[in-house]
Amino acid sequence: MSISESENATASTQAFEALKKDLIRGRFAAGEKLAISTLKTHYQVGLSPLREALNRLAAYGLLEQLNQRGFRVPEIHLEELDDIANLRSKLECMALTQAFQKGDAEWESLLLAAHHRLKRADEQPQQVEEWEFAHLRFHRALLAPCGSTWLLRFVEQLHDQFDRYRRLAPPNPEVRQVLNVQHGELMELALSRDIAAGRSLLDDHIRLSHDVAKKCCQPNT
């Protein structure tokens, strides 16, 4: 790979990650068509690496490619959200089972650290992005030793799709408190390797968050 190709690949990856975060956090409206010139300026990236990033995001499902007419943000649909939540529950419970079976002492230490950072973020609810990052890291740590790269890849993609809906919904502090408590309970069940209780709680955790996310699909919310 030449220097220019390497630079383009790096720029494309950086644009992909930055755009991905902005799409998930709701910077762009559902159904919005993206202006290439505006994106080039905002993300300080050339046309070639930008188009590569946009194509990757379309393949990932966070953008829709319009036939030779650019890209737009997908619309939100309750049926799609329901499908995402159902698949999340199935795949994450599968990954949790394998993680509890294969996790070792090092995993326990990493999970404890991830939960500690999440608890610290819970204490500063105004720092939304810090909490989101800690929350993602906790869920990744919980499932990390499952042993299947593909399973974790699918889980990550579904989690990102789900979070796009969740972050478009109005905040629900009461449910947030319940979810925060459940994170601690999931950690304890991981340490005790209680698979049945862990699967049940994780399913409830996803369903509860699903109820919050559904508000983004309702009018006047």
Disulfide bonds with the S-S distance in Angstrom:
none
